[in-house]
Amino acid sequence: MTVAVVIPTYRAAAFIGRTLDSVLQQSVPPDEVIVVDDASPDATVAAVEAILEAAKCRVQIIRLEANSGGPAAPLNRGIAAAISDVIVPLDHDDELVPDRIARLRDTRIDGLTIGRLIVRPESQDRGHLLDKAWANVQSLPARRIHGLSVIDAPIAYEALARFGCYAMSCSAMAFPKTLWVECGGFDDSLATCIDFAFLERCLREHPLALIDAPVAFWTWRAENLSHDVRRRVFEVSTVMERVFERCPAHLRQDMLDRCYYLACRGRYRDAWRLMQRTGFSTGTTLKCVAKSIQRTLAFKS
């Protein structure tokens, strides 16, 4: 099994060194490292070139001519260029744990696999989000296969309706390149929740495997696209609507969430009609719509 680390990046000259060092200092090196720069206006490419001179593996540095507006397009470009069997995506401000590649080589990677993230000290105020996400996915019934906890696709997919995204970052993932091809890659129409959208695509047909060990250090930066709350709420609601279209509507809370996400996308009439058909009171309906308006217009992270 060969492994490629693929890093999409933009305006990362000040911190990309820490990320790349975590790749080059692996106890077992990857077979290739691919960095795709999304037309950065700063010295990101020069910084990457200087650091990767010391790499003892196949290296590619790809620079896009025009900025794509999000990490999905450069990530897809890098994965397409990879010749390895297994892909490890890595956000440009995250870091791999020292044995990340070694653990993968000891694991049979047949589908989408996620592991735990360690919150860096400067991001501790967001640490509860990762803890909750990991607790949610660990609560699902699983089978032990090849040393991994494997959750069947229907269970893992329906959990998306209850929990939303439980990977929390592309840096938590590893998957065969063949799975990426089959699922149509990362959704480049989104900028803020491509991890969630990729989960949704994969888990329609494929199980989810868990590595109960840290795989990467996670950083929440002030300039992250996720700080664009209006866009994030809209895009998360877009993915949630895809989930709700495929999940059985047997849980009342699932229906309430579906109405909420419809309202977040500005589809107030559809949300209102769905809530009325489902039997929610007028007061609950109004609260749901009001909450979505508050999130999209007033809430700031």
URPESUL-V979370 format. One record per residue. N is the residue number from 1. RES is the residue in one letter. PHI is phi in whole degrees, 0 to 359 (* if undefined). OMEGA is omega in degrees with one decimal (NA if undefined). NEAR is the number of other C-alpha atoms within 8 Angstrom. Layout:
n->{N	N}
res->{RES	RES}
phi->{PHI	PHI}
omega->{OMEGA	OMEGA}
near->{NEAR	NEAR}
This chain:
n->{1	2	3	4	5	6	7	8	9	10	11	12	13	14	15	16	17	18	19	20	21	22	23	24	25	26	27	28	29	30	31	32	33	34	35	36	37	38	39	40	41	42	43	44	45	46	47	48	49	50	51	52	53	54	55	56	57	58	59	60	61	62	63	64	65	66	67	68	69	70	71	72	73	74	75	76	77	78	79	80	81	82	83	84	85	86	87	88	89	90	91	92	93	94	95	96	97	98	99	100	101	102	103	104	105	106	107	108	109	110	111	112	113	114	115	116	117	118	119	120	121	122	123	124	125	126	127	128	129	130	131	132	133	134	135	136	137	138	139	140	141	142	143	144	145	146	147	148	149	150	151	152	153	154	155	156	157	158	159	160	161	162	163	164	165	166	167	168	169	170	171	172	173	174	175	176	177	178	179	180	181	182	183	184	185	186	187	188	189	190	191	192	193	194	195	196	197	198	199	200	201	202	203	204	205	206	207	208	209	210	211	212	213	214	215	216	217	218	219	220	221	222	223	224	225	226	227	228	229	230	231	232	233	234	235	236	237	238	239	240	241	242	243	244	245	246	247	248	249	250	251	252	253	254	255	256	257	258	259	260	261	262	263	264	265	266	267	268	269	270	271	272	273	274	275	276	277	278	279	280	281	282	283	284	285	286	287	288	289	290	291	292	293	294	295	296	297	298	299	300	301}
res->{M	T	V	A	V	V	I	P	T	Y	R	A	A	A	F	I	G	R	T	L	D	S	V	L	Q	Q	S	V	P	P	D	E	V	I	V	V	D	D	A	S	P	D	A	T	V	A	A	V	E	A	I	L	E	A	A	K	C	R	V	Q	I	I	R	L	E	A	N	S	G	G	P	A	A	P	L	N	R	G	I	A	A	A	I	S	D	V	I	V	P	L	D	H	D	D	E	L	V	P	D	R	I	A	R	L	R	D	T	R	I	D	G	L	T	I	G	R	L	I	V	R	P	E	S	Q	D	R	G	H	L	L	D	K	A	W	A	N	V	Q	S	L	P	A	R	R	I	H	G	L	S	V	I	D	A	P	I	A	Y	E	A	L	A	R	F	G	C	Y	A	M	S	C	S	A	M	A	F	P	K	T	L	W	V	E	C	G	G	F	D	D	S	L	A	T	C	I	D	F	A	F	L	E	R	C	L	R	E	H	P	L	A	L	I	D	A	P	V	A	F	W	T	W	R	A	E	N	L	S	H	D	V	R	R	R	V	F	E	V	S	T	V	M	E	R	V	F	E	R	C	P	A	H	L	R	Q	D	M	L	D	R	C	Y	Y	L	A	C	R	G	R	Y	R	D	A	W	R	L	M	Q	R	T	G	F	S	T	G	T	T	L	K	C	V	A	K	S	I	Q	R	T	L	A	F	K	S}
phi->{*	252	231	243	262	243	237	279	214	202	50	242	304	284	223	296	300	296	295	293	301	294	279	288	262	299	298	235	289	289	281	206	234	235	247	242	269	269	59	295	275	258	266	302	297	298	296	296	299	295	284	284	301	270	293	252	210	293	234	229	239	246	242	284	286	228	293	271	92	186	279	294	297	294	295	299	298	293	295	298	278	288	251	279	285	242	251	243	285	218	297	290	244	255	220	282	290	301	253	301	289	300	297	297	292	268	239	273	260	260	212	287	236	234	227	283	253	257	279	291	306	288	244	299	293	253	298	297	295	292	300	293	298	290	297	299	288	289	282	279	296	219	247	270	224	52	80	246	272	249	254	300	305	300	290	296	289	296	295	298	291	271	248	76	286	238	268	72	187	297	295	276	259	209	198	292	299	298	292	302	295	299	271	82	74	277	283	278	276	250	241	242	218	290	296	297	296	290	306	300	295	292	281	300	232	241	289	243	249	246	261	278	202	296	239	200	265	253	234	251	257	300	268	301	300	297	284	280	297	301	292	296	299	296	287	297	294	297	291	298	296	298	297	296	295	254	266	295	270	259	252	300	296	301	293	296	297	298	297	298	290	299	294	299	271	84	267	295	295	297	297	299	296	296	293	293	294	282	101	289	288	299	296	296	299	297	296	298	294	297	297	294	295	299	295	279	249	242	292	228	278}
omega->{176.8	-172.3	174.8	171.3	-177.0	-174.1	170.0	-175.7	177.4	178.6	-173.8	-175.9	-174.9	-174.1	-176.9	-179.8	-179.9	179.0	-178.4	177.4	-179.6	177.4	-176.4	-178.4	176.7	177.9	170.8	-173.3	172.5	177.9	176.7	175.5	-179.1	177.1	179.5	-179.3	-175.6	177.8	179.5	176.9	-178.6	-174.8	-178.0	-176.5	178.9	178.9	179.2	-179.6	-178.7	-177.2	-175.0	173.6	-177.4	-176.5	178.3	179.2	178.6	-176.3	171.5	173.3	-176.9	177.9	177.1	-176.4	179.6	-179.4	-175.9	179.2	-179.9	-175.1	-173.0	-177.2	176.8	177.1	177.2	179.9	179.9	179.5	178.7	-178.6	-176.6	175.9	-178.0	-179.1	-172.8	-178.8	171.6	175.9	-178.3	175.8	-171.1	177.6	175.1	179.9	174.6	170.3	-171.2	-178.1	-176.3	-177.8	178.9	179.0	179.7	-178.5	177.2	-174.7	175.1	-176.7	-179.7	-177.2	179.9	179.5	176.2	178.4	-178.2	176.2	175.4	-178.6	175.8	-175.2	-177.8	-179.5	-173.3	-179.7	177.1	-174.4	-178.8	179.0	179.5	179.6	-179.0	-179.2	-178.8	177.0	178.8	-176.1	177.7	-179.8	-177.3	177.3	-175.3	175.2	176.9	179.8	178.7	177.0	179.6	170.4	-174.9	-178.5	-178.8	-173.3	-178.2	-179.9	-179.3	-178.0	-179.9	177.9	175.9	178.8	-178.3	-172.2	-169.5	-177.0	175.6	169.1	174.8	177.6	173.6	-179.5	178.5	-168.4	165.0	-176.8	174.9	176.9	179.3	177.2	177.1	179.0	-177.3	-176.5	177.1	176.5	177.5	-175.4	-176.7	171.3	-179.7	179.1	-167.6	-175.8	-177.1	175.3	-179.9	-178.8	179.1	172.9	-176.9	179.7	-176.0	-171.4	172.5	-174.4	-170.0	177.6	179.2	178.6	-178.5	168.1	-177.0	179.5	177.4	178.7	-177.6	172.1	-172.4	-178.9	174.6	-176.2	-177.9	-177.7	178.6	175.8	-179.5	177.2	172.9	-168.6	-178.9	-178.6	-178.2	179.9	179.7	-175.3	174.5	179.5	176.4	179.1	179.7	178.6	175.3	180.0	-176.8	178.4	-175.7	-177.3	175.5	-176.0	-176.2	178.8	-177.4	-178.9	176.2	-179.8	177.9	177.0	-179.7	178.3	179.7	-178.4	172.5	179.9	178.1	179.4	178.6	-178.6	-173.6	-179.4	178.4	179.1	-179.5	-178.4	-179.9	-179.5	178.9	179.0	-177.0	177.1	176.8	178.6	177.9	179.5	177.9	179.0	-179.7	179.1	179.9	-179.6	179.5	179.1	179.4	178.1	178.9	-179.7	-173.5	-174.0	-171.6	-174.3	175.0	-179.9	NA}
near->{6	8	13	16	13	15	14	15	14	10	10	11	12	7	8	13	11	9	13	12	9	12	13	9	8	14	8	7	12	13	10	13	13	14	13	16	15	15	10	12	6	7	9	15	11	7	11	14	9	7	11	9	6	5	9	6	9	8	9	8	11	9	9	10	6	6	8	8	5	11	13	12	11	15	14	10	9	15	10	6	6	9	5	12	11	13	14	12	12	13	12	11	11	12	14	13	11	10	10	11	13	11	8	9	8	6	9	7	11	6	11	15	12	12	13	12	11	9	12	9	5	7	12	9	6	9	9	8	7	11	8	8	13	11	8	10	9	7	6	9	7	8	8	8	7	6	6	12	11	12	13	10	12	10	10	13	13	10	10	13	12	7	9	9	10	11	14	10	8	11	12	13	13	12	14	13	11	7	11	11	8	7	8	7	9	13	11	10	4	10	12	10	11	14	12	14	11	11	10	12	8	11	13	9	7	10	13	14	12	10	11	7	6	10	13	14	12	13	10	8	6	5	5	7	8	8	10	7	12	9	8	12	11	11	12	10	12	10	11	13	11	8	13	12	6	6	9	5	8	5	6	7	6	12	11	10	8	12	14	13	13	14	15	15	9	6	9	9	6	10	14	11	8	9	14	11	7	7	6	9	8	7	6	8	12	8	8	12	14	8	9	12	11	9	13	12	7	7	8	6	4}
